[in-house]
Structures are given as structure tokens and as C-alpha cells.
Amino acid sequence: MQTVVDLLRHRAQRQANQTAYIFLKNGELTPTSLTYAELAEKAEAIATHLVPYATERALLIYSYESGLEFITAFYACLCAGVIAVPCHPPRNQQDLTDLQARLTSAQAQLILTEAALPSKLRPLSPTHWIITNQLASEERSPLPTLTPESLAFLQYTSGSTGIPKGVMVTHANIRSQQKTLEIAFGSNSQTINVGWLPLFHDMGLMGNVLQPLHLGIPSILMSPLAFVQKPFRWLQALSHYQATTSGAPNFAYDLLCRQTTSQQRQTLDLSHWEVAFTGAEPIRPQTLNQFAATFAPCGFRPQAFYPCYGMAEATLLITGSLKTEMPPILYLDPVFLKENRAIATPAPDPEARPLVSCGRTWQDTQIVIVDPQTLCPCPPDQIGEIWVTGSGIGQGYWHLPEHTQQTFEATLKNFPNQTFLRTGDLGFLKIKSSILRVA
């Protein structure tokens, strides 16, 4: 099974009646679901209409409540050899501007969406629209043969620091990343996944859509809006389904500490939660400590916290903690920190800067901390730029050769034959192979 499509067909044949995805409408315990057989059937039916657009790019734009429709359309693109471009639904004029920028950047001629959205998307200007929940049945067309090197989708970075950049992700990148997540999280066929992260974002797509397919397990999902409107819904779903794996950025854990009541917490059982991953933004020790204390009566164990570090350019995960171990926290001496040196203080003090370890690398991923001026590896305890290499690294930015060369093809001084991804993030290596991100 070299491609994601191979895996989807395998699940549909071997686990036809097993639930693949459950979506909780409004974040409450009122589910709709798809089995693996239903998912493959619906995806290939849509793919029949997409065959004429093979190798073209297609923006996928669905409302937050249409999670199953988005997932089906995403797999349909993969089946048809169409390069998917997962996108956020528009909520204001700025969102429409961002979508038009992606449409232009990806040179996309096609938008896949649902019946409720075209009126909101009217300002966009693709050549073709496909309303996936209104397609008539057609005689199935032969679908293209894919290889591990086939492009699966473009994962756009936030664009907050410049022009939109679509990371080219192949089937091989996805399969490598999914194996990494399985090993790093210690997942297996008994894992139960719950998530609310946006499905168009790399963490939501890789962790809550593709990882469950890789493992052959159900994924219980809800809209990110449902979580933000009522954060308790996330924990309610975790408790109800006895989830073992779920996670979010730091802000979500902080929100749960502030916006859940003692009465709500009394109804929760979080004792099954084994991997509470946290990443995508700075991980604050005070948040971890407060959450662990607040939800200890619900059965939550602080060892479940799983700090990690990743980015779209690396498909997702770069480093992750050791499962069931307390995340190491290092307190840096502020005097040495001004000199870009990471020297620990003998004991925590009010002036020290606490940093949570983002864990270690997995499989063939390797990290070098580099002086961005000299392009030489930094000595121990020196803060520098994080450079990464491994099979999960994307293929570059779509039609941006100069940016690709600068970011994906960096070389160390005196070592021109090995290329690295320049993350642009600062960090240092400490505690054996653990990495601590500074900025």
C-alpha cells in the first residue's frame, strides 16, 4: 500500500462496515457517521466527476459543520489524481481575499464545495465549480494510477509573514508522517481519537483525518466553532467516547481551565486520555500545571501531556515527547540567554525563563542547530536556527522556486551534499536528543 488511495481501498475491503468518521453536530453527542465502505463509495463517485481535472488543483471549501463532506471530497481528489488545496470557509471579506490569493497561487481552475456556500464564494473566480452534494450518479470512469511520488495536496502556510505558500505534499510524505505519528504517539488499533481542530489545517488533517485511516480506527470529530463557543464540548466527547488521543494548541487547554465549571467537571472521566498533544504555538508550563491540577479530579494524569513541534513544510510532526513521561521543563539563566546561550539555572527563580521540551525526533528525521550567519552547526547549549531533514519533508513550495531553494535546500558550510529544511525557528538541543524551541 504505497499511496493513501491504496490504504483507503484496503480499509473499505477489509473493514467495510467499521465506522471511519463520526461527526458531532454542533459539538453535541448527536452523531452522523461514515463507514469505510461508505467513505470509499462516496469518494470514488465524486472522483468520477474529477477525472477530467487530474493533475489540476482544486480548492476544497466547506463549512466547519460539514466535516464529513470535506473528508469525502479530500479523498475524492486523491482518488482522481487531483491536487487538493484544503481551505478555510469564508467568514468575512479578509477570508475571501485570502481564498482568492490561494486560488491564484495554486493556479487552480476548480473549487469543490457544498450547496450552502456558493453564494458566499461568488467573488472568487475559478473556471469550474463542483457542488459535491448535488452530483448526479454517473458511470464510473477509470481512475488514474498513482505512485508514492504523486502530489496529494498543497498545504498552505498561514501567509501571515508574506505571500501564500503552498507546501507540496506527496503520498510518500503522508505515509511516512503517519508512521511517525503512530510510533511517536504509541498508537495502535485500540486507539480512540477525538478532535475539533480545523480539517484544512495540517494538524487537523494529519492527526484527525489521515492518522485514523492509517490506524484503521474511528475518528470522532466536531467543528472548531463548536469548541470555541462551548469548550466543555471537547471534554464531554473525550469522556463519552473514552478517547485515548486528542490535542490542541496551548490556548485550548487554558480556555478549558477558565470556561468550565466545577459542576461540569464532576461529570467527566478523563482517565482514558493517554496522549494530550499540544503544539502549533508556544507551550506554557503554567498552562500545563493549571490544567493538570484543575482536571486531576476527573482522572487526568499530567503524564498524558505530549508537547510536540512541527510545521506544514515537514508535513506535520518534527519532534514529540515520550509517551507517559512528564514533559521536561528547563529554566534558563536570563544572563546567558541574552548571549544566545541556553544555560540552566540550579533551581527555578523568578528571573529564569521556563521552556517545555518539544521532545525528540522519530524515524529518519534529523535536526541540526545552525548559526544562521556562518551556516555552521552550533556548539552545545548555543541557541540557533532549527534545520531538519527526513522523509517527511515536503517537496517545496508550489511554483516558488526561489523560496523553495532558500527554505528546503539549505546546506551546511563544508557539507554541500546534504540539504535541510530551514524552519526559521530558534531552539537548542538538550536532555539527550530533546529539542527546546525558543522562538
N, C-alpha and C positions, 0 to 999 in steps of 0.2 A: 504494500500500500504506500505508494510514493507520493500521492497527492491527497489533498483534502477531499476531493471528489471520490477517490478510491475508498477513503475511510467512510464517507457518508453512505456509499452504496453497501459497504461491508456491514455497517450498523443496520441498515434497512433490511438486509437479508438475514442477519444472524439475530437481531434484536428487534424484529419488526413491530411487535406490539408493546415494546417497552417505551415509557414516556421519555421523550428527549428534552422538551422545554415546557415549563409551566409559567404562565404569566398571571400575576395577581392584579386584577383590575382595580385601579385606584389604590394599589398597595395593600388592599384588604384580602382576607382569606376567601376570595371568590375567584377561583382559577379557571383559566382556559388553557388548553394544552395541545401538544402535538406529539404523536409517537414518531419513532424513527421512520417507519414506513410512510406515514402521512407526510412527514417533512420531505423525504426524498421524492415522493409522488408530486407534491405541490411545487417543489423546486424545479424538477425536470419539466413539468408542464409550463412553467414560466420560461424556462431555458429554451424551449422550442421557439418561442417568440423572439428570443435574443440571438439565435444562431446567426442571422444576417449581420449582427454587430460584433462578431467575435474579434478580439484584439482591440476593439474600441473601448473607450472609458465611459462609465455610466455613474452619474451621481445617484446615490440612494438617499432619499429624503422622506422620512416617516415621522409621524408624531411620536412623542415619548410613550404614549399608551398603546402604540401599535408595534410592540416588541416582536411578536411572532411574525408579523408581516415583514418587518425589517430583516429578521433572520432568514426567512424563506427567500426573500429577494436576494440577499447576500449569497446564499448557496446557489441560487439560480444563476447568478453571474458567473460563479466559479464553474458550474457545470457547462455553461455555454462558452467559456473562454473569454468572457467579457471582463475587463479590469474594473472591479468595483471601487467606487470612491465614497466611503461612508461619510455622511454629513449630518449636521445638527438640523433640526426643524427650525424654521424662522419664527421668531417671536417679536421682532422689531425691524426697523429699516437697516440697522447695522448688520443684523444677521443676513438680510438679503444681499447686502453689499459683500459680505464675506462669501456667501454662496456663489455669487457671480464671479468673484475672484478665483474661487476654486474651479468653477466651470471653465473659465478662461485658461487657468494654469494647466488643468488636466487636458485641455483641448477636447473636452467631452461634447459629444453630439446627442447625448441621451440622458434623460432623467427618469428614474424609476420612483414611483410614489404611490400614494393611496388616493381614493376618490375624494377624501375630505380636504386635500391640500392644494390642488392646482390653482384655485382662486388666489391663495396666498402667495403662490410661486409665480404668478403671472409676469412680474417684472423680469424674470430670468428668460434667457433666450437660447434654449437648446434647439437642435434641429428636430428632435423626436421626443415625445412623451410616451411613457408606458404606464398605465394605471393598473398595477398588478392584481388588484382585487376585482377588476372588471374584465379580465381577459376571457375570451371565448375558448372553448376546447378546440384544439387543432390536432391533426395527425402528427405524431411525434416525428421530429426531424433527427437525423443522426447528429450526435453531439461530438465536438472535436476531441481529439486525443491530446491529453495534457502530459507534461513532463514535470519533474521537480523544479526545473528552471523556469517554468511558465510563471508569468506575473499573475498574482492572485488579486491584489488590490493596492491602492495608493492610500497610505495613512498620512493624512495631512497634519503637520505640526500646528501649534496654536496660531502662528502668524503674528504673535504679539511683538516679536522683535524684528519684523521685516516682511518681505513678500511671502505669500503662501508657498510652502514647500511640501510636495507630496513624496513621501518615502516609498520607494518601490520594494514591495514585499513579495517574495516568491513562495510557491508551495513548499520548497525546501526550507526556507526561513521559518515558515509556520510550523512545519513538522519538527524541526529542531527546537524551536521555542517551546512547543507543547511537551516535548520530552523533558526539557529543562524544568518547566513548571512542575511536572509530575514528580521528578526527583527532588527538587528543592522543597516542595510543599509536603513531600511524603504521601502523595495521594495514591488512591487505588480504586477498585471497583465499588468499594463501600463508602467512598467519599460522598458527602451531600453538600451541594453548592447552592448558596443563596446570594443574590446580588441586586443592586439597584443602579450601578454605575452606567453612564450613558453607553449604549452599544456601539456608537460611532467612534468612541474614544478607544485608544489602544488597550487600556487596562480592562475596560468592559468587554471589548470584542475578544481579546485573547483569553482573559480569565473566565468570563461568564458565558461566552458563546462557544469558542473553539476548544477550550480545555475540557468541558464536559463531553463534547463529541469525541475527543481524544481518549478519554477515560471510559466512555460508554455509560455515562451516568445522567440522571436528570439534572437540569439546572432550573432553579426557581427564581424568577425574575420579577422586578417591579420597576415602575417608572421612577427616574430620579426626582421628578417633581413630587411624586407621592411621598418620597422620603423627606424632601426639604419641607413640604407642607406639614408633615407629621412624622418626625424622626422615629418615634416609637414603632412605627410600622415595620421598620427593618428588623428590630429585635423581636417583635412579635412573630415575624416569619421565621427567623432563626430558631426561636423557641418551639414553634408549632411543628416545623419540619425536622427538628433536631439536627440542624445543619452543623457540619464539621468545618467547613471552609467558607470564609466570607471576608471582605475587607473594603477599605476605602481610604481616602486621604485623611490626614490628621484632623481637619476641621470637622469631619463627621463624628469622630469619637468625642470631640469637645462639645459638639452640639447635643449629643445624647446625654452628656453629663448635666447640661443646663436645661434641657427641654423634656425630660422625663420625670414623672412624679414617683414618689415612694409607693403609691398605690399601684401604678403601672408596673413598677419593678417587682412587686410581690407576685405578679402573675407569670414571671419569666423563668425559664430554665435554660441557662446558657452553659451548662456543664458539658455539652457535646462539642462545643466550639473549640477546635484544635488549632486552627490557623486563622488568626485575625490579622491579615496582612495590612500594612499601612505604608504608603509611599505617595509619589506624584507631587509632594510638597514637603517642606521641612517637617521632620518628625520631632515633636517637642516632648522631652521627658516628663514635664509636668502634666501633659495630657495623658500619657500612658499611666502615670501613677494615679491620677484622679479617676480615670475610667476603671482601673483595676480595683480601686477602693470602693467606688460607687456601686459596681456590679458584682463584687465578691459575694454578697448575699444571694445573688442569682445563680451562683455556681461558676462564674467566670474566673479563669485562672490566669494570672499575669504571664505565665509561660506561653500562653497561646499567642501573645503578640508576636508578629512576624514583620519587622521592619525590612524594607526592600528598596532597591534603587533600579530605575530603568528609564527607558525613553523610546520614542517611536522609531528612531534611527536604528535601534538594536532589536526591533520587532516588539520587544517589551522588556523582559527582565534581564538585568545585568548582574546584580548581586542580590542575595537573600540570606536570611538568618538560618540558624539551625533550629529545626522544629523541636518544640518542647523545652527549649533552653531560654533562660531570661536574656533579653536583648542587652548586650554590654553597653554601658554608658561611661564615657570618658570625660573628665573635667580638665579643660585645657588652661594652662597658665596664661593669663592675659598679656603678660610682658613679652613672652616668647611668641605669642600669637601675632603680635604686631610685626614681628620679623618673619612671618610666614613659617614658623616652626611649631609643630604640634607636640608640646611637652606637657605631660600630665602633672597636675598638682598632687602632692601627697594625699590630700583629702579635700573634699568639696569645700569651697569657700565662696562667699558672696560675689567675688570678682571673677571667678572662673567661668568659662563658657562650657556648659554641658552639651555633649554631642552623642546621639544614639548611633551605634554601629549599624550600617546597612548590610552587614553580613559578608558573605564570601561569594566567589564565583563558582559556577557549576559547569559540568561537562567540559567543552573545549574553550570556554570563554577565558580570556586572559586580560589582566589590567596592568598598565604601567602608569605611574605618576610622573608627569613630564614637566620640566621647566619650559613654559611656552615661549620664552625668549631664546634659549640656547638649543631647544629641542633635544635635550639630553635627559635621561632618567634622573629623578630627584634622589638624593640620599635619604636614608631612613629618617622619619619624623619631619621631613620637609613637605610643606603644602605645595601642591602643583596641580596641573590640569589632568583630569582623568581621561586616559586613552584606552580604548577597548578593541579587542579582536576576537573573532569567533564565528561560528556558522550561523548564529542568529542575526548577525549584522545585515541590514538591508542593502539593496543594490545601488543606493544613491538616490538623488532627488530627480524626479521626473523632469526631463528636458531642462536641467540646470547644470550643465557640465562644470562650470567654474565652481559653483557652490559644492558640487559633488566632490571635486578634486580637493578642495580646501578641507572638507569635513570628513569624507570617507577614505581618503587616500593619503593620510598623513604618514610620514616616515620619520623615524628617529635619526639623529645625526649619526653617521657611520654605520647605519643599518638600513640601507635603501630598499632591501628586498622584502621587507615586511611592512604591510600597510595597516593603519589603525583608524578607528573612528575617533575623531576629536569631539568629546562631548561638550566642551565649553564649560564644564562644571569643575569646581575645585574640590580637592579632597586629599587624603593621605591614607597609607596602609598602616594598620596597627593590629595588635592582638592576633598574631599569626597572619592569616590571609584576609582578615576582615578589612572592609573599607569604611572610612568615615567621610561623609560628604560635608564640606564646609559651606559651599555656596553653589 
